[in-house]
Amino acid sequence: MRKNFGAKPITYPQPVFIIASYDETGKPDAMNAAWGGICGDKEISMCLSAGHKTVRNILKRKAFTAVSYTHLT
């Protein structure tokens, strides 16, 4: 049986998010984050460890860039 649920803000297959930040000297840093997803139609949610350099930069500078990538075959 086929059921149409309409357009929803879901990410399937699960993407990998590339999270980028800058340190205090302006040097860029990036990491990939597999634990994340869309949370509503205008927000994303990510589970990040405070031990990552990128996360420390985000906490210091209060800014980051996130890019989502999904490889479909």
DAWOZI-V882486 format. One record per residue. NEAR is the number of other ideal C-beta (glycine too) atoms within 10 Angstrom. D_LAST is the distance of its C-alpha to the last C-alpha in whole Angstrom. Layout:
near:NEAR d_last:D_LAST
near:NEAR d_last:D_LAST
This chain:
near:2 d_last:25
near:3 d_last:23
near:4 d_last:24
near:5 d_last:23
near:6 d_last:23
near:4 d_last:23
near:7 d_last:22
near:8 d_last:22
near:12 d_last:21
near:9 d_last:19
near:13 d_last:16
near:9 d_last:13
near:7 d_last:11
near:13 d_last:14
near:18 d_last:14
near:14 d_last:15
near:20 d_last:18
near:15 d_last:20
near:21 d_last:24
near:16 d_last:26
near:23 d_last:30
near:17 d_last:33
near:14 d_last:36
near:8 d_last:40
near:5 d_last:40
near:6 d_last:37
near:9 d_last:35
near:11 d_last:31
near:17 d_last:29
near:13 d_last:26
near:15 d_last:24
near:12 d_last:21
near:19 d_last:21
near:10 d_last:19
near:12 d_last:21
near:20 d_last:21
near:17 d_last:20
near:16 d_last:22
near:11 d_last:25
near:8 d_last:26
near:8 d_last:25
near:7 d_last:27
near:9 d_last:26
near:16 d_last:24
near:10 d_last:25
near:15 d_last:25
near:9 d_last:27
near:16 d_last:28
near:10 d_last:31
near:8 d_last:34
near:7 d_last:34
near:15 d_last:31
near:12 d_last:33
near:22 d_last:30
near:19 d_last:32
near:14 d_last:35
near:21 d_last:35
near:20 d_last:33
near:11 d_last:36
near:12 d_last:39
near:12 d_last:37
near:8 d_last:36
near:10 d_last:33
near:18 d_last:30
near:12 d_last:26
near:12 d_last:23
near:12 d_last:20
near:14 d_last:16
near:9 d_last:13
near:10 d_last:10
near:7 d_last:7
near:4 d_last:4
near:2 d_last:0
